[in-house]
């Protein structure tokens, strides 16, 4: 597969991440960019190996993003009483 296809996929996934935030598509975009860099450096993988590498890189990127940007504890306000109660 050509290296530029990986970069186009990374760019497209990055756009999807902007439209639907949640750090899900950003992990896939980072993995596609790394795959593009590997292909640009001359690392040629078969299709099953490329799919497996993409999956592992996406999982690693997702784990890294959740470590860098953790979920905010207590970010949801919980209301325990009704304003009409006296």
C-alpha positions in Angstrom: 0.0 0.0 0.0 1.3 3.5 -0.8 2.4 5.7 2.1 0.2 8.6 1.0 -3.0 6.5 1.4 -2.1 6.1 5.1 -1.7 9.9 5.5 -5.0 10.5 3.7 -6.7 8.0 6.0 -5.1 9.8 9.0 -6.3 13.2 7.8 -9.8 11.9 7.2 -10.0 10.3 10.6 -8.7 13.5 12.2 -11.5 15.4 10.5 -14.0 12.8 11.9 -12.5 13.3 15.3 -13.1 17.0 15.1 -16.8 16.4 14.2 -17.4 13.7 16.8 -14.9 14.3 19.7 -14.1 11.5 22.2 -10.5 10.5 21.4 -11.7 7.4 19.5 -11.0 8.4 16.0 -7.9 10.3 17.1 -6.3 7.0 18.1 -7.0 5.6 14.7 -5.7 8.8 13.0 -2.4 8.6 15.0 -2.1 4.9 14.1 -2.6 5.6 10.4 0.0 8.4 10.5 2.5 6.0 12.1 1.7 3.4 9.4 2.3 6.1 6.8 5.6 7.0 8.3 6.6 3.3 8.3 5.6 2.9 4.7 7.5 6.1 3.8 10.6 4.7 5.5 10.3 1.6 3.3 8.7 -0.9 5.7 6.3 -2.9 3.5 3.9 -5.2 5.2 1.4 -7.7 3.8 -2.3 -6.8 4.2 -2.9 -9.0 7.3 0.3 -7.7 8.9 -0.7 -4.1 8.1 -4.2 -4.6 9.6 -2.7 -6.2 12.7 -0.1 -3.4 13.1 -2.8 -0.7 12.6 -5.0 -2.4 15.3 -2.1 -2.6 17.8 -1.0 1.0 17.1 -4.6 2.2 17.5 -4.9 0.4 20.8 -1.6 1.8 22.0 -2.6 5.4 20.9 -6.0 5.0 22.6 -4.4 3.9 25.8 -1.8 6.8 25.6 -4.6 9.3 25.0 -6.6 8.1 28.0 -3.5 8.3 30.1 -2.7 11.9 29.0 -6.3 13.1 29.0 -8.0 11.2 31.8 -11.8 11.3 32.5 -12.6 14.2 34.8 -14.0 12.8 38.1 -17.0 14.8 39.3 -17.5 16.7 36.1 -21.2 15.8 36.1 -23.3 17.7 38.6 -25.6 15.5 40.5 -28.8 17.0 42.0 -30.1 15.1 45.0 -32.9 17.3 46.0 -35.9 18.9 44.3 -36.1 22.7 44.2 -39.8 22.4 45.2 -39.0 20.6 48.5 -39.1 22.6 51.7 
